[in-house]
Amino acid sequence: MEQALVDAGCTVHAFDPTEMFRNSHTKYAHGKSRLHFHYAGLAPRNVTDGGTTSHLLCKQEEEQRRRRLSITSRFQKYGSIDVARLLPLDDILRIALGQRDFANKRLTLLKIDCEGCEWDAFADVSNRVPTLLSNVQQMHIELHLRTRMNLCHMSQLTTLTHHLISRQHYRVHTSELNPGFRGTLQWTTPPNGLEEAGFDTKQYCCTELGLIRADASEAPSLE
């Protein structure tokens, strides 16, 4: 997607804190005036400040935190994350849009696929900077619906969807179910209540959503 957006004339800022991909990403972006790679990733403010994830409803919060900050052998395709490079979403947007008056600059598309970090990150946004996304016209986000991917309780899903749909007035314009890597469905479990809510937990572990603001009819559609 990133290269397609660059080819369409967009300026793209890509973020990835995965150690094994740092050099290849840097090399790929080198010399491309509209493509900027940043060796950084997404986390809530309390994690980036060295705190704990006490707001989560998991019984073993710190074990979940360690799993989140250091990808385990099941995810060797991605490798280990550089914890020191994790930033909250408002800091990431400041890097992409510029420090000066960034809150008033429009962002056409925000894409997030961070293997489960979305639950903590958006809980942080909802509580600390609830108007942060006001000038983000469209989003593409993958929701990882397994406890191993940090969705420990259905209330986290409620928090994220309530913030995006009810408070920020996004509407779903595309959706796609994802079964995940080979074996993911066998060694991960969904949170209690997800299957009862109607999600096919036996066939899928994730869903990819394309969101557009209800008041952004003038924005170009990037499908």
C-alpha positions, -999 to 999 in steps of 0.1 A, spaced: 0 0 0 28 25 9 44 24 -25 10 27 -43 2 58 -23 36 73 -31 30 65 -68 -4 83 -65 14 115 -53 10 111 -16 36 117 11 39 86 32 55 82 67 60 45 76 68 34 111 83 0 122 103 -8 154 112 -43 143 150 -47 146 155 -71 118 138 -49 92 154 -16 102 182 -17 76 160 -30 47 133 -4 54 158 24 56 175 13 23 141 10 5 130 46 15 164 61 8 162 86 -20 124 86 -23 113 122 -16 77 112 -7 85 81 14 99 85 49 108 55 71 109 60 109 124 34 132 96 36 158 64 19 168 31 23 186 24 19 223 4 37 250 20 66 269 24 47 302 44 19 284 67 44 266 73 62 299 84 29 315 52 22 334 29 -8 335 -3 -16 317 -24 -16 348 -55 -5 329 -57 -38 311 -82 -65 325 -58 -94 319 -50 -115 349 -13 -115 340 -8 -80 328 30 -79 330 33 -112 312 11 -98 284 33 -67 283 65 -87 279 49 -106 251 38 -74 235 72 -58 237 93 -88 226 78 -109 199 79 -146 207 90 -175 186 55 -178 171 62 -145 154 98 -151 142 87 -138 108 87 -104 124 115 -106 149 121 -86 181 108 -51 188 131 -23 199 112 -13 231 131 20 233 116 31 200 79 28 210 58 60 210 22 70 217 1 78 187 2 116 193 40 115 192 39 95 160 16 120 144 38 148 154 67 132 136 46 126 105 29 160 104 55 182 120 58 195 156 43 230 148 5 231 148 3 194 140 -32 191 155 -46 214 128 -31 196 99 -52 171 79 -41 135 75 -57 117 46 -51 81 57 -38 65 89 -29 28 86 -23 6 117 -13 -30 118 7 -36 149 0 -72 159 -21 -64 190 -7 -31 202 -39 -13 190 -58 -23 222 -35 -5 246 -28 24 222 -64 33 216 -73 30 252 -46 56 258 -59 78 230 -95 76 243 -85 85 279 -57 110 273 -61 127 239 -97 119 228 -97 145 200 -64 134 185 -80 118 154 -103 148 146 -83 157 114 -77 121 102 -100 115 73 -96 78 68 -82 48 87 -72 13 78 -68 -8 110 -63 -45 116 -79 -57 148 -63 -88 164 -90 -106 182 -70 -131 204 -59 -129 240 -23 -137 229 -25 -105 209 -36 -84 239 -74 -85 236 -79 -99 270 -115 -87 276 -144 -77 254 -145 -43 271 -113 -34 252 -131 -39 219 -159 -18 232 -136 10 241 -119 10 207 -151 8 186 -169 33 208 -141 58 204 -138 54 167 -175 50 158 -194 70 184 -169 97 195 -149 102 162 -178 95 138 -160 70 116 -180 46 95 -169 12 81 -166 13 43 -145 -19 39 -140 -50 60 -121 -82 55 -117 -112 78 -82 -127 82 -73 -163 95 -38 -152 104 -6 -171 100 -7 -209 96 -14 -224 130 -26 -191 146 -61 -204 152 -48 -235 169 -24 -219 195 -43 -188 203 -77 -183 220 -104 -155 216 -116 -135 246 -147 -147 264 -178 -134 247 -164 -129 212 -180 -160 197 -213 -152 215 -212 -118 199 -213 -134 164 -176 -135 154 -165 -168 138 -135 -175 161 -129 -210 146 -121 -196 111 -107 -161 118 -84 -144 143 -84 -108 129 -105 -84 109 -92 -55 87 -114 -24 87 -114 6 64 -129 36 81 -139 70 68 -152 99 88 -189 106 84 -180 143 78 -153 136 53 -173 132 21 -150 157 4 -120 136 11 -107 113 -17 -114 76 -12 -83 55 -10 -97 20 -15 
